[in-house]
Every structure is written in structure tokens, then in C-alpha cells.
Amino acid sequence: MNDLFATHDALAVGELVKARKVGVRELVEGSLARLRKLNASLNAITDFYEGELLDKSVAAGSEGPFQGVPFVVKQLMADCAGTPTTLGSKFFAKQPVASADSAAVARMRRAGLVIVGRSNTSEFGLAPTTEPVFGGATVSPWRKDLSPGGSSGGSAAVVAARGMPMAHATDGGGSIRIPASLSGLFGLKPSRGRVSLAPIGETLAGAGAQLCVSISVRDSAALLDVLAGGEPGDPYRAPAAEGTFLDATQREPGRLRVAFMRKPVGGAPLDPVLVGAVERTAKLLADLGHHVEEAPPDYDAAATGAAFGTVMCANTFTNIQIRAGGRVPGPGDLESVTRLYAERGRSVSAGDYIRAVQTFHRTGRALGAFFEKYDVLLSPTIARTSLPLGSVRMDGSLEQYEEGLAPMVPFTAVCNASGVPAMSVPLEWTPDGLPIGLHFVGRLGAEEMLFSLAAQLEQVRPWRERRPPL
């Protein structure tokens, strides 16, 4: 098991199980033993399943494309029956206990995935790092003084260390793509409404999405085939795909119109290392036959950021109330920034909230117009080359937190506000060998095109052999 996930992605492991070359119990028990060893260094998994809980997971993963493949579900936006979803918070450590799987988790099980535990997240997913007080900091397998990013950092760290080939991840402002970038993984945020969030209706006024981080493009595509599609009463539905997302990875993307950015919209110049990464990737795309030119989109980045703050605060306050069922957080139950966000959210008026949602929609229309002219927008995923532990503070003031947050989301959050799909692809590396994710954005519903492009890039500039030292 120590070498299996270094050489096989999730689909390949599923094929071994179907061919009876590997037994499910052997696979799961061997994987759990390795995961426990890795977790002693990474602190990426908060809960390991055992006993009846594990037996049920194994029984449920008896068929499908990922038959028998071990999998962890992030402690946010997805419920697993019989366990609490902690949201990375002491306040929800023991209750409420989920009475049923969320719709996406039920589909994961039907696809053969064996859920063996839950992965670490920042509290309420508010930070683009994974350093909650409850559960402790997750460490990057690339370097022990670095964070793997967040808020899906637990999933990213364990996949980067090849503890498993893919893991569940969620994204409300960049939380799939940021840890994918910092961990040397592939991560795609689907279009709004592509994957149902049932039984809840939406997250962050439609900004929230879920899928995974993975070592291969095709694993993410195949998982999206499994998870895509609405549930009765969903408030959003993404445009229907023409075929399967997995099939899209097997065909050429055609000649795409690619725009690239050397700096964030309305933002400061980037580190030259990041500018060089964008320029080399732009040249690579041109060499592959795509039309490439520098052309940033035109939207009000400051207004979009302010709207995000309003929506995040209002959701934090309201979701605590709803989920707590009348319980009131005590003095030590929430981290400082979470508490401050909730207090600010209490004062958000209906008018403030509606104006914030309307700003999201204006931003979406601006990007919609941009993607009438271009197929893809290229940039770095984040405006940093690494993330030292402690860079994003959740234990101080909102000003400290927002200062740490700013360079993490200038390229990612707009995709959540507008609902468009976007992906981080590990194509570049810093001079000292750390991964750099390149960010590719498409129009609403364009996941097939993005997967096709990602597979092309994976073929000409593969990354699977670039593994962290841990």
C-alpha cells in the first residue's frame, strides 16, 4: 500500500479492485495504517472510521468506478450519517449528529468510494489555511513550516503525501483551488448548481461548491460525472453537459481563445516568480496552438470583495443559529475571527444583503461578457509563492485576518461570486521546488472544456512524479 497511490490514481485502483487483484478489505486496512502514520506528521485527518462505521462504508462501496477506493470527506458542507460535521469548530464537535448522508456523500458511496474518515478544515471554512484551534494545524508535506492552504487543507495534504489519490474538498472563495495550488494537485471548482448541496439549498448566496483535490485530471472528471446533477427543489442547475466529463479528458480542446493576467484586477503587481510562471504557461498554450493575449476582465474588484464580506458575515451568524438549534456559543467555543464575523453578520440588514447579492450578479454579467470574447482566463491561483503557518490569523482582529486573506483570493473568489467554473493546475515550481498552481477560468457550464484543456496540459507537462519529501 505504501507505493500503490504513488503509481495509481483512483480510477486505476478501482480497476484493480474490480479485477480482484486487490481486495477491498486489504486495500482499506492497508490504507488506514499508512494514513495513521502520515497523520502523525500532517494532522490532516480529524476522525478515522472504525468498527461499525467503517464496516458500513466498506459495504456501501461495493461497485462503481471507484470501487473500494479509500476516501475522506471534509468536515464542511457535507454530512456523513451517524457522525457530526464539526465545521472545524469546538462548538459543533459533538452535535448535531447527521441522521443521513448529504446527497453528494450518498453519490460518493454509490460510486464505490469507501469513506474512512473526515479531513481537517479551518473553522467554518473562513480561512484559506487549515489551522483551527479545534483539531490543530495541518502541515504541508512539502515543508513542515508551511500550510497546505485551506480551507480544504486536510484533504490536500493527505493526497499530496499520496495517502490516497483524491479526497473531498469544498470551495466558497477558493478552498479547492488554493490548497491544490500550494500542494501540487489538480483542483476544479464546478459551476454553480453543478453539484447539489442538498439537503441545504445553497451556501454563501450560491458561491459554495464541492468536488475534490486529486493527483490526476481524470479522477476529478470521473468524480464530477458521479456527483453532477440536481436534487428535487435545488435552487440552481448548471447548464447540461454535452457528454461525460471523463470523456472530455480524452479529446483535444480545440483552438481556444486564452486571455492572461499578470496581476489581479485592481490589485498590486505580483512576485516576479508568479509573473514568470504565467508567461511561461501562456507561451506553452500558444505553442499548443491556442490563441493567447494579455487581457484582464473588467469588473469592480473592490465592490465584489466587500459583497463577499457581507455575505460571509451574514451566513456565519445565521448558520450558527440554525445549526446550533438554540444553543449559544460560550466564550471559548468560537475562534476570534469567527465570533467577530458572526457579530458583524448580526447587524447586516436585508438591504445590505440584497445589495451584496446584486453585486455578485453584476460581477457575473461582467464575466459573462468577457467570456463572449475569450474561452479561458489564465492567472496564478494565488498571489503568493508559499504560505507559512500563521500567515492568516484567526485569533486576532478582523484587520489582521483580512490582511492575510487578501493575497490568497484575488483570482479565485470572483469565480465563486459569479458561479463560473475554475481550476488550479500544478504546472510550475518555485526556485526552491515548491508547487505553483496556474488558474484557468471558463464560462458558466464550461467544465468539459476545462477538463479537456487540463488533460492536454497534464500530458505535455506531467506533475504526478513531483512528490513532496515527507
Disulfide bonds with the S-S distance in Angstrom:
none
